Amino acid sequence: MLFLLPWSDNHGRKPLMVAPVVGHILCTLLDITNFYCESLPAEYLLISTVPVGLTGGRGIFFMAIYRYIVDITTTEARTWRFSLLGGIVAISVPIGNLISGYIYASGGNIAIWGTALVLYSLAFLYILFGFTDSHGHKSFSETSDETVLEKALYVKPIKTKRMELAKEGCMDVFQNLIRCFAETFKRREGYKRACISILIALMCLLLFSQGNQSVGYFYTRKKFGWDAPDWAFFVTLVSASSSFGILIILPVLSGYFKVSDGIMGILSLLANIGAYLTIAFAVSPLMVYLSSIGSTFGPIATIVIRSIFSKTLTSDDLSYAYSVLASIESLVPLITAPSMNLIYQATLSFFPGCVYLDTTSVEMERFTVKPSPTFFRMQ
């Protein structure tokens, strides 16, 4: 993940989008094969996960999409473009969960895998033929002047360090790893290095605060006697609220009212704090349902952080920085889920909602960082 985005600067974004889709297609075909080969032991099911892991999975896929959006959009339109992508992803999850139940009821596992195979194939064809790669184009973030922009699109770009990285061999992997971090955290004018560090820290804290989702079902079952359908309804409600906030509220605030990214990030932070406190001290299921209102603004934070991140750096440095950000994002959940489980088990006997107070304290740490002068300086 640390080397693929710099590599795509020279070879285009499409390969990073195609590879994960191919991996999921192979995974689905292997699942179907295992289904019909009943004599195979259950351990063979693990083989189907290998293609997804080798091709990068969803992490590489969305990382390439975000970088592609940066390539083809202006800084003014970037936030609402990110929100459109995030909203589509958010709303697709509850729709998929809803439809999958009916598909499984009508055709079983084969119907599920067949539907997935068709959708993956359509995605594969669309990526290949549906749009033009941004290969060789400079990012719109560097200029808004039409004359300069035209030159950037049609003049052959000068070789930079990112293209040198793309040509190096496997023997230089460790050196490339150092270079990715060195390019991301090198000294820049206007305190931009501090801004980048703050943004990465904010993203880590945000992902850590979302770790309470791993114990949410057990908390509601312990306190209110919820079963799986009750929890599924709540998750659907949260997803609907998130989709409304990302698809409607964020584009209106950013595009129509011209609200700055920093202000929207603080609104998201306050919404998360309110939602977590409501769940922590809930005395009835109604209070848990009301906490979903905070999900209207809560997911905006991730989009805002990515947007500010893309506006802070030039195109030459952005691929390095995005690679570092995506790599750190993939590591944080490895810490959050076990930590939340330990906190929940330790406080289960006297205050099950303590895990939500812990995430609230993490949000408060974000609150002390976001309004800092350095954070607003980069806008």
C-alpha positions as CSV (number, residue, x, y, z in Angstrom):
1,M,0.0,0.0,0.0
2,L,2.9,2.4,0.7
3,F,4.3,2.0,-2.8
4,L,1.3,1.6,-5.0
5,L,0.0,5.2,-5.2
6,P,3.5,6.5,-6.2
7,W,3.6,3.7,-8.7
8,S,0.2,4.8,-10.1
9,D,1.5,8.3,-10.7
10,N,3.5,6.8,-13.6
11,H,1.2,4.0,-14.6
12,G,-2.3,5.4,-14.0
13,R,-5.0,4.8,-11.4
14,K,-7.0,2.2,-13.2
15,P,-4.7,-0.8,-12.5
16,L,-5.2,-0.1,-8.7
17,M,-9.0,-0.2,-9.3
18,V,-9.0,-3.2,-11.6
19,A,-6.8,-5.5,-9.5
20,P,-9.0,-5.6,-6.3
21,V,-12.1,-6.2,-8.5
22,V,-10.3,-9.2,-10.2
23,G,-9.3,-10.4,-6.7
24,H,-12.9,-10.4,-5.6
25,I,-14.0,-12.2,-8.8
26,L,-11.4,-14.9,-8.1
27,C,-12.6,-15.1,-4.5
28,T,-16.2,-15.6,-5.6
29,L,-15.2,-18.3,-8.1
30,L,-13.2,-20.1,-5.4
31,D,-16.2,-19.9,-3.0
32,I,-18.5,-21.5,-5.6
33,T,-15.9,-24.2,-6.3
34,N,-15.6,-25.0,-2.6
35,F,-19.4,-25.2,-2.3
36,Y,-19.6,-27.9,-5.0
37,C,-16.6,-29.8,-3.8
38,E,-18.2,-31.1,-0.6
39,S,-15.3,-33.5,0.2
40,L,-12.9,-30.6,0.8
41,P,-12.3,-29.7,4.4
42,A,-13.4,-26.4,5.8
43,E,-9.9,-25.1,5.9
44,Y,-9.9,-24.8,2.1
45,L,-12.3,-21.9,2.4
46,L,-9.3,-19.8,3.5
47,I,-7.8,-20.1,0.0
48,S,-10.5,-17.9,-1.4
49,T,-9.2,-15.0,0.7
50,V,-5.8,-15.1,-0.9
51,P,-6.6,-13.3,-4.2
52,V,-8.3,-10.5,-2.3
53,G,-5.3,-10.1,0.0
54,L,-2.8,-10.2,-2.9
55,T,-4.7,-7.6,-5.0
56,G,-5.2,-5.1,-2.1
57,G,-8.9,-5.5,-1.4
58,R,-11.1,-2.5,-0.7
59,G,-8.3,-0.5,0.9
60,I,-6.4,-0.2,-2.3
61,F,-9.6,0.2,-4.4
62,F,-10.9,3.2,-2.4
63,M,-7.4,4.7,-2.1
64,A,-7.1,4.7,-5.9
65,I,-10.6,6.2,-6.3
66,Y,-9.8,9.1,-3.8
67,R,-6.6,9.8,-5.7
68,Y,-8.4,9.8,-9.0
69,I,-11.0,12.3,-7.7
70,V,-8.1,14.5,-6.6
71,D,-6.6,14.3,-10.1
72,I,-9.8,15.4,-12.0
73,T,-11.4,17.9,-9.7
74,T,-10.7,21.4,-8.5
75,T,-10.2,22.2,-4.8
76,E,-13.5,23.9,-4.7
77,A,-15.5,20.9,-5.8
78,R,-13.4,18.2,-4.1
79,T,-15.2,18.1,-0.7
80,W,-18.7,17.5,-2.2
81,R,-17.2,15.0,-4.6
82,F,-15.8,13.1,-1.7
83,S,-19.1,13.4,0.1
84,L,-20.9,11.9,-2.9
85,L,-18.6,8.9,-2.9
86,G,-18.9,8.4,0.8
87,G,-22.7,8.7,0.6
88,I,-23.0,6.1,-2.1
89,V,-20.8,3.7,-0.1
90,A,-22.8,4.4,3.1
91,I,-26.2,3.8,1.5
92,S,-25.1,0.7,-0.4
93,V,-24.4,-1.2,2.8
94,P,-28.0,-1.2,4.1
95,I,-29.4,-1.7,0.6
96,G,-27.1,-4.7,0.1
97,N,-28.0,-6.2,3.5
98,L,-31.7,-5.8,2.7
99,I,-31.6,-7.3,-0.8
100,S,-29.2,-10.1,0.2
101,G,-31.8,-11.6,2.5
102,Y,-34.3,-12.0,-0.3
103,I,-31.7,-13.3,-2.7
104,Y,-30.6,-15.9,-0.2
105,A,-34.2,-17.0,0.4
106,S,-34.8,-17.5,-3.3
107,G,-31.6,-19.2,-4.3
108,G,-29.3,-19.8,-1.4
109,N,-25.5,-19.4,-1.5
110,I,-25.2,-19.8,-5.2
111,A,-27.7,-17.0,-5.8
112,I,-25.6,-14.7,-3.5
113,W,-22.3,-15.6,-5.2
114,G,-23.9,-15.4,-8.7
115,T,-25.2,-11.9,-8.0
116,A,-21.8,-10.8,-6.6
117,L,-20.1,-12.2,-9.6
118,V,-22.3,-10.3,-12.0
119,L,-21.8,-7.0,-10.1
120,Y,-18.0,-7.5,-9.9
121,S,-17.9,-8.2,-13.7
122,L,-19.9,-5.0,-14.4
123,A,-17.6,-3.0,-12.2
124,F,-14.6,-4.6,-14.0
125,L,-16.0,-3.6,-17.5
126,Y,-16.9,-0.1,-16.3
127,I,-13.4,0.6,-15.0
128,L,-11.9,-0.6,-18.2
129,F,-14.2,1.2,-20.7
130,G,-16.4,3.6,-18.7
131,F,-14.0,6.5,-18.0
132,T,-10.6,7.8,-18.9
133,D,-7.6,7.3,-16.7
134,S,-6.0,10.3,-15.1
135,H,-2.5,8.9,-16.1
136,G,-0.1,11.7,-16.8
137,H,-2.4,14.5,-15.7
138,K,-1.4,16.9,-13.0
139,S,-3.7,17.5,-10.1
140,F,-6.2,20.3,-10.4
141,S,-5.3,21.2,-6.8
142,E,-2.2,23.0,-8.0
143,T,-4.0,25.7,-10.0
144,S,-7.4,27.1,-10.9
145,D,-6.2,29.2,-13.8
146,E,-7.5,27.8,-17.1
147,T,-4.4,28.6,-19.1
148,V,-2.0,27.0,-16.7
149,L,-4.4,24.1,-16.3
150,E,-4.5,23.5,-20.1
151,K,-0.8,23.4,-20.2
152,A,-0.7,20.9,-17.3
153,L,-3.1,18.6,-19.2
154,Y,-1.4,18.6,-22.6
155,V,2.3,19.2,-21.9
156,K,4.4,16.1,-21.2
157,P,5.1,16.2,-17.5
158,I,8.6,16.4,-16.2
159,K,10.1,13.4,-14.4
160,T,9.9,13.8,-10.7
161,K,10.8,11.7,-7.7
162,R,7.5,9.9,-7.8
163,M,8.4,8.5,-11.2
164,E,11.8,7.5,-10.0
165,L,10.1,5.5,-7.3
166,A,8.0,3.7,-9.9
167,K,11.0,2.4,-11.7
168,E,12.9,1.0,-8.8
169,G,13.2,-2.7,-8.2
170,C,12.3,-5.0,-5.4
171,M,15.7,-4.6,-3.8
172,D,14.9,-1.1,-2.9
173,V,11.8,-1.8,-0.9
174,F,13.2,-0.7,2.4
175,Q,14.6,2.5,0.8
176,N,11.2,3.2,-0.8
177,L,9.5,2.8,2.6
178,I,11.8,5.4,4.1
179,R,11.2,7.7,1.2
180,C,7.4,7.5,1.6
181,F,7.6,8.7,5.1
182,A,10.4,11.2,4.4
183,E,8.4,12.8,1.6
184,T,5.2,12.9,3.7
185,F,6.8,14.5,6.8
186,K,9.5,16.7,5.1
187,R,9.7,20.3,6.2
188,R,7.3,22.6,4.2
189,E,6.4,26.3,4.2
190,G,3.4,27.5,6.2
191,Y,3.6,24.8,8.9
192,K,2.2,22.3,6.5
193,R,4.3,19.4,8.0
194,A,2.5,20.1,11.3
195,C,-0.8,20.3,9.5
196,I,-0.2,16.9,7.9
197,S,0.8,15.4,11.3
198,I,-2.4,16.8,12.9
199,L,-4.6,15.4,10.1
200,I,-3.1,11.9,10.5
201,A,-3.5,12.1,14.2
202,L,-7.1,13.2,13.8
203,M,-7.8,10.3,11.5
204,C,-6.3,7.8,13.9
205,L,-8.4,9.2,16.8
206,L,-11.5,9.1,14.7
207,L,-11.0,5.5,13.7
208,F,-10.2,4.6,17.4
209,S,-13.4,6.2,18.5
210,Q,-15.3,4.0,16.0
211,G,-14.0,0.9,17.6
212,N,-17.0,0.7,20.0
213,Q,-19.0,-0.8,17.1
214,S,-17.5,-4.1,17.9
215,V,-19.3,-4.2,21.3
216,G,-22.4,-2.3,20.5
217,Y,-24.6,-5.3,20.0
218,F,-23.4,-6.9,23.3
219,Y,-24.1,-3.6,25.1
220,T,-27.7,-3.3,23.9
221,R,-28.3,-7.0,24.5
222,K,-27.0,-6.7,28.1
223,K,-28.9,-3.5,29.0
224,F,-32.1,-3.7,27.0
225,G,-32.4,-7.4,25.9
226,W,-32.1,-6.7,22.2
227,D,-31.8,-9.5,19.7
228,A,-30.2,-9.6,16.3
229,P,-33.2,-8.1,14.4
230,D,-33.3,-5.1,16.9
231,W,-29.7,-4.4,16.4
232,A,-30.0,-4.8,12.7
233,F,-32.8,-2.2,12.7
234,F,-30.6,0.2,14.7
235,V,-27.7,-0.2,12.3
236,T,-29.9,0.4,9.4
237,L,-31.2,3.6,11.0
238,V,-27.6,4.7,11.6
239,S,-26.7,4.0,8.0
240,A,-29.7,5.9,6.7
241,S,-28.8,8.9,8.9
242,S,-25.2,8.8,7.8
243,S,-26.2,8.6,4.1
244,F,-28.5,11.6,4.5
245,G,-25.7,13.6,6.1
246,I,-23.1,12.7,3.5
247,L,-25.3,13.0,0.4
248,I,-27.5,16.0,1.4
249,I,-26.2,18.0,4.3
250,L,-22.5,18.0,3.5
251,P,-22.9,19.1,-0.2
252,V,-25.3,21.8,0.9
253,L,-23.0,23.2,3.6
254,S,-19.9,22.9,1.4
255,G,-21.3,23.8,-2.0
256,Y,-24.1,26.2,-1.3
257,F,-23.3,27.9,2.0
258,K,-19.5,27.6,1.5
259,V,-18.9,26.4,5.1
260,S,-15.2,25.7,5.6
261,D,-14.0,22.2,6.1
262,G,-12.7,22.9,9.6
263,I,-16.1,24.1,10.8
264,M,-17.8,21.0,9.4
265,G,-15.2,18.9,11.1
266,I,-16.0,20.4,14.4
267,L,-19.8,20.0,13.9
268,S,-19.1,16.3,13.2
269,L,-17.0,16.0,16.3
270,L,-19.8,17.5,18.5
271,A,-22.4,15.3,16.9
272,N,-20.3,12.2,17.8
273,I,-19.8,13.3,21.4
274,G,-23.6,13.8,21.8
275,A,-24.3,10.4,20.3
276,Y,-21.8,8.5,22.4
277,L,-23.0,10.2,25.7
278,T,-26.6,9.5,24.8
279,I,-25.9,5.8,24.4
280,A,-23.6,5.6,27.4
281,F,-26.3,6.9,29.8
282,A,-29.3,5.5,27.9
283,V,-32.1,4.3,30.2
284,S,-34.5,3.2,27.4
285,P,-34.2,1.8,23.9
286,L,-35.6,5.1,22.7
287,M,-32.5,7.0,23.8
288,V,-30.4,4.5,21.8
289,Y,-32.5,5.2,18.7
290,L,-32.2,9.0,19.3
291,S,-28.5,8.7,19.3
292,S,-28.6,7.9,15.6
293,I,-29.3,11.6,14.9
294,G,-25.7,12.2,15.6
295,S,-24.8,9.9,12.7
296,T,-26.2,12.6,10.4
297,F,-23.0,14.7,11.0
298,G,-20.7,12.0,12.5
299,P,-19.3,10.5,9.2
300,I,-18.6,13.9,7.7
301,A,-15.3,14.0,9.6
302,T,-13.5,11.4,7.5
303,I,-14.5,13.1,4.3
304,V,-13.4,16.5,5.6
305,I,-10.0,15.2,6.8
306,R,-9.4,13.6,3.3
307,S,-10.4,16.8,1.6
308,I,-8.2,19.1,3.7
309,F,-5.4,16.5,3.3
310,S,-5.6,16.8,-0.5
311,K,-5.7,20.6,-0.4
312,T,-2.7,20.9,1.7
313,L,-0.2,19.1,-0.5
314,T,0.9,19.4,-4.1
315,S,0.2,16.6,-6.6
316,D,3.9,15.5,-6.5
317,D,3.7,14.8,-2.7
318,L,0.1,13.7,-2.4
319,S,0.5,10.1,-3.5
320,Y,3.2,9.5,-0.8
321,A,1.1,11.1,1.9
322,Y,-2.1,9.3,0.9
323,S,-0.2,6.0,1.0
324,V,1.1,6.7,4.5
325,L,-2.4,7.8,5.6
326,A,-4.0,4.6,4.2
327,S,-1.4,2.4,5.7
328,I,-1.9,3.9,9.2
329,E,-5.7,3.6,8.7
330,S,-5.4,-0.1,8.1
331,L,-3.3,-0.6,11.3
332,V,-5.5,1.4,13.7
333,P,-8.4,-1.2,13.8
334,L,-6.0,-3.9,14.9
335,I,-5.6,-1.9,18.1
336,T,-9.1,-0.5,18.6
337,A,-11.2,-3.7,18.6
338,P,-9.2,-5.6,21.2
339,S,-8.9,-2.4,23.3
340,M,-12.7,-1.8,23.3
341,N,-13.3,-5.5,24.1
342,L,-11.0,-5.3,27.1
343,I,-12.7,-2.1,28.4
344,Y,-16.1,-3.6,27.9
345,Q,-15.3,-6.8,29.7
346,A,-13.6,-4.9,32.6
347,T,-16.6,-2.6,33.2
348,L,-19.4,-5.0,32.3
349,S,-20.4,-5.7,35.9
350,F,-20.9,-2.1,37.1
351,F,-21.2,0.2,34.0
352,P,-21.5,-1.4,30.5
353,G,-21.7,2.0,28.9
354,C,-18.1,2.9,30.0
355,V,-16.8,2.0,26.6
356,Y,-18.8,4.9,25.1
357,L,-17.3,7.2,27.7
358,D,-13.9,6.1,26.6
359,T,-14.7,7.0,23.0
360,T,-16.1,10.3,24.2
361,S,-12.8,11.1,25.8
362,V,-11.1,10.3,22.5
363,E,-13.4,12.7,20.7
364,M,-12.6,15.3,23.3
365,E,-8.9,14.9,22.5
366,R,-9.8,15.5,18.9
367,F,-11.7,18.7,20.0
368,T,-8.5,20.0,21.6
369,V,-6.6,19.6,18.3
370,K,-9.1,20.7,15.7
371,P,-9.6,24.3,16.7
372,S,-5.8,24.9,16.9
373,P,-4.4,27.8,14.9
374,T,-2.2,25.4,12.9
375,F,-5.3,23.5,11.8
376,F,-7.1,26.6,10.5
377,R,-3.9,28.0,9.0
378,M,-3.7,25.3,6.4
379,Q,-7.1,26.3,4.9
